[in-house]
Amino acid sequence: MKKHSWNNLRAAVLTLLLVWLCAGAALAAGGGTQSDPLVTLSYLTQTVQPDILRQAEERAAAVAAKTAQAAEEDAAKLRAAAEKHLEAAAEFIVGRVVKH
């Protein structure tokens, strides 16, 4: 039983060492230089930025359309309520005038 746990410990230590070495190698590789960057400014400004702006505009248009739809529905409800109150007020006034 002790030999089995010793092998597990050795495997865990070796795995941890391997992960540490890979992380060190990745950090040592760095992120490019000024003369050879990983991502060029022209790629960011000509490809990524327009795509991000297009997506933002599409989302904004979708939200604006939803907001306009909700506003139209609210306006219709308010208009119907106002017309109902106006009819009640007109009936009240006509009833008062007819009584006199």
C-alpha positions in Angstrom: 0.0 0.0 0.0 2.9 2.4 0.8 4.5 1.8 -2.6 1.3 2.7 -4.3 0.9 6.0 -2.5 4.6 6.8 -3.2 4.0 6.3 -6.9 1.0 8.6 -6.8 3.1 11.2 -5.0 5.9 10.9 -7.6 3.4 11.2 -10.5 1.9 14.3 -8.9 5.3 15.9 -8.4 6.4 15.1 -12.0 3.1 16.5 -13.4 3.4 19.7 -11.4 7.1 20.0 -12.5 6.0 19.5 -16.1 3.2 22.1 -15.9 5.7 24.6 -14.2 8.2 24.1 -17.0 5.6 24.5 -19.7 4.4 27.7 -18.1 7.9 29.0 -17.8 8.5 28.2 -21.5 5.3 30.0 -22.5 6.3 33.1 -20.5 9.9 33.0 -21.9 8.5 33.0 -25.4 7.0 36.4 -24.8 4.5 38.3 -26.9 6.4 39.5 -29.9 8.5 42.5 -30.6 7.9 45.9 -32.0 9.3 44.9 -35.4 7.4 41.5 -35.3 4.2 41.9 -33.2 1.8 39.1 -32.6 -1.1 41.3 -33.8 -0.5 44.2 -36.0 -2.2 47.6 -35.5 -3.5 47.5 -39.1 -5.3 44.2 -38.4 -6.8 45.7 -35.3 -8.0 48.9 -37.0 -9.0 47.4 -40.3 -10.5 44.0 -39.3 -11.3 43.8 -35.6 -12.5 47.3 -34.9 -15.0 47.4 -37.8 -16.3 44.0 -36.8 -16.8 45.1 -33.2 -18.5 48.3 -34.2 -20.8 46.4 -36.6 -21.8 44.0 -33.8 -22.4 46.9 -31.4 -24.5 48.8 -34.0 -26.6 45.6 -34.6 -27.2 45.1 -30.9 -28.0 48.8 -30.4 -30.5 48.6 -33.3 -32.1 45.5 -31.8 -32.5 47.2 -28.4 -33.8 50.4 -30.0 -36.4 48.4 -32.0 -37.5 46.6 -28.8 -37.7 49.9 -26.9 -39.7 51.5 -29.8 -42.1 48.6 -29.8 -42.6 48.8 -26.1 -43.1 52.6 -26.3 -45.7 52.2 -29.0 -47.6 49.6 -26.9 -47.5 51.8 -23.9 -48.7 54.8 -25.9 -51.6 52.8 -27.3 -52.6 51.7 -23.8 -52.4 55.3 -22.6 -54.3 56.6 -25.6 -57.1 54.0 -25.0 -57.3 55.0 -21.3 -57.4 58.7 -22.2 -60.2 58.1 -24.8 -62.1 56.1 -22.2 -61.8 59.0 -19.6 -62.7 61.5 -22.3 -65.9 59.6 -23.2 -66.8 59.4 -19.5 -66.2 63.1 -19.1 -68.3 63.9 -22.2 -71.2 61.8 -21.0 -71.0 63.5 -17.6 -71.1 66.9 -19.2 -73.9 66.0 -21.5 -75.8 64.5 -18.6 -75.4 67.8 -16.6 -76.5 69.9 -19.5 -79.5 67.8 -20.3 -80.7 68.0 -16.7 -80.7 71.7 -16.7 
